[in-house]
Amino acid sequence: MSSPDSPASTARVLLVEDDDLMRRSFAVALERYGYGVRAVADGLAGLEAFREHDFDLLILDVMLPGLDGIGLCRRVRETSLVPVLMMSARGDGLDVVAGLEAGADDYVVKPVETYVLVARMRSLLRRATYAPAPAEREAQAGGPPTGGHVLEFGDLRIDTAGMEVFLSGEPVALTPTELKLLLEFAAHPGIVLERHTLLRNVWEYGWDGDSRVVDLCVQRLRRKVGRDRIETVRGFGYKFRR
């Protein structure tokens, strides 16, 4: 990990946190890592900032005055696929599920160490710019290398070069996390992928993370590419149908 004094990113981040001390602390810490931070104190101010400026990543607290983080995430998802990281002060799962169902890509539970927050942010930003290497695209396509980059599964077409997905000829809007998850499934059709494998390969968790992140993202992906496309293998994980 780069030290705070050696900025690792110039990404633009919108931080929406109502606790004054925590908001200032996070903003200062992230700026030391090289991020450009716009910090606001409530959901409506966050929505206004989002509409007026371009951001590479949003960090939204769940409990916000006016418009809460869940509602703000839903409003963002109406027009944007920008990566969203939710922050929750509760670890009981209610906020986690609600945030992920609203379209968030990942979450952290407060209090959270800055290095953990930055690690999650970097993973989300990598997903937002992810593109398979040529050799990886050929391996996904199967058979001898042909230079092709379009994977077809019935009426589902995945262009791994243009990073576009089409269902019955119509474009499918996927968040970076949903797209990388779909690419992971498409690279292993017919093979059961365990949740911890998906956490490692898609979310880049170097430890056992919360499998609810996987389950909720799979549910969202199913709604977009077909509910029968991804099969649940109880007790193990998920399998992408050929």
N, C-alpha and C positions, 0 to 999 in steps of 0.2 A: 504494500500500500504506500502510495506517495505520502510524504509528510504534509501537514497542513501548510507549511511554508513553501511547498513546491506545488503550485496549483496544477490539478490534474484535468481540469475541464473548463470550458468557457460556456457550458450549457446555461440556458436561461431558465430559472426555476421560479415558480409561483408558490409561495408558502402561505397557507391560510391557517392561522392559529390564534385563538382568542386570548390565551394566557400571555400577558405582556412580557414577563420574564423569559418564558420558554421561547416565544417568538423571536425576541432579540437575541437570545443565546444561540438558537439554531441559525438565524440569519448570519450572525458574525462568524460562527464556525464554518458554515458552508461557503461563505465568501473567502475564508482563509484557504479553503480547498480549491478556490478558483472559480466557483460558480457565481453567476450573476443572479442575485436574489431580489425579488419583489415580495415584501412581506406585508400582509394585511390582516386585520383582526376579526373579520366576520364574513359570512358566506356571500352576502350581497356585494360587498366590496371585492371579494374574490371573483365573483361572476363578472363584475364590471371590468376588473383588471384583465381577466381572461379574454373578454371581448375586444378590449382596446389594444392588446399587445400579443405578440407571438411568444409562446413559451415552449421549451423542450420537455418540460416535466412539471407536474403539479403535485404538491404535497398538501393534503387536506386533512385537517383534524375532523373527527366525526362530530363532536359536540361543539357546535358553533351557534352564536346568536343570530336571529333572523332566519337565514337559510342555512340549515345544517350541512355537514359535509356529504351526507348521502344524497340529499337533494341537489347540492352543487355538482356532485359527480354525474348525476342523471342529466342535469342541464348541459354539462360539458359534452357528454356522450351524444347529445342530440345533433351536434355539429362537428365533433372532433374525435380523433383517435389518439390524441396525445397521451403518453403514459401517465397514469395516476397512481400515486402511492398514498394510502390512507394511514392515518395515525389514530389509534384508539387508546383510551385510558383503561379500557376494560378488556380482560382476557377471557370473558365468558362465552364468546362466540357470537353474541347477538350483533355487535357492531361489525365483526369480521364478515359474517354471512351477508349482512345488509350492504356493506361496502362493495364486496365482490359481485353481488347480484346487480348492483347499480352500475357496474362496469369498471371498477378499479382493477388494477393489474396485480397489486401486492399490498401488504399492510405490515405495520410494525405496532407493537404495543408499548405505550409510554409507561415509565421512563425508558428511553432508548439511548444507548451510547452513540455519539456522533459517528464513530467508525462503522457501526452497524448500519446506521441510516445511510451513510455515504456508499457502503457496499451495495445496499439494495438499490440506491439511485443509479449507480454505475451499471448494475445488471439491467435495469429497465432501459437505460439509454443505449446500451449495447443491443438490446432486442429491437429498439426503434430503428437502428441502422443495420440490422443483421441482413446478410446476404450469403447464401451458400457459395463456397468456392466451386470452380468448375468441376473438380474431381468429385466433390460431394454431390453436385447435381447429377453427375453421370451415375454415381452409385445409387442415388435415389430412383433414377429412371429404370435401373436394372439392365442386365445384359451388357454387351460390349459397349465401350464408350462411343457415343455417336455425336456428342456435342449438343444433343437435344436438351431442352430445359422445360418442357411441358409434361407434367404428369397428369394422367387421366384415370379417373375412377368413376366409371359410368358417366353421369351427367356433371360430375365435378372435375374441373380442370384447374391445375395449379401451375402457374408460370413462375418458376423459381428464379428466373433472371429478372423479370419485371416485378417480381414479388406481388403478383396479382392472382386473385382467385375468382373463378366464375362458376356459377351453378345454373345449369340449363341455359347457358349463354349470357346470363346476367351477372354483372360484377357483384362481389360480396365484400362488404366493408368489414375488415377485421382489425382489431387492435394489434399492436406489435406482439403482445404476449399470445393472443389467439392465433396469429399467423405462425409464430415459431412453434407453438404447440401442434398446429396442423401439419407443419413441415416435419416435425418429429414423428408424428403418426404415419405420414405418407412415406417416410424413409423406412418404415418397418411394417408394411401391410401384412395383416394376418398374424402378427406376433404380439403376444401379451406384453404390455409395458407396465411395470409396477409403478406405483405412485412415487416412490422414492427415486426411481430412475427419471421420471418426468421432472420432479423437483430439481434434480441435479442438472439435467440437460437443458431444461427450458428456463427455470427460475435461477439456476446457477447456485443453488444452496449447497454449501460445502458441509452441511450437517442435516440431521433429520428435521425438516420443516413441518409445517402444518399442512396435512394432506387436504384440508378443506379448500386451500387455494387451488389445487388441481381439480377437485371435484366441481367447484363452482365454475371454473373456467371451461371445463369440459361441457358443463350444462349450457353455457353461453355459446360455445362453439357448435354444439348440436343444433341449437335453434337456428343457426346461420347456414350450416352445410348439410343438414338432414339429421333427424333424431336417430335414425337407424344406422347411420354411417359409423358411429363409434359404439362398440359393444362393451358393456360392463361385464367383467369377469370377476364375480364375487370372491372376495378374499385375496385377490391378486392385484387387479388394476383394470386396464382398458385395452381393447384390441380394435384396430382400424380395419374395417372390412375392405377387401379388394374390390 
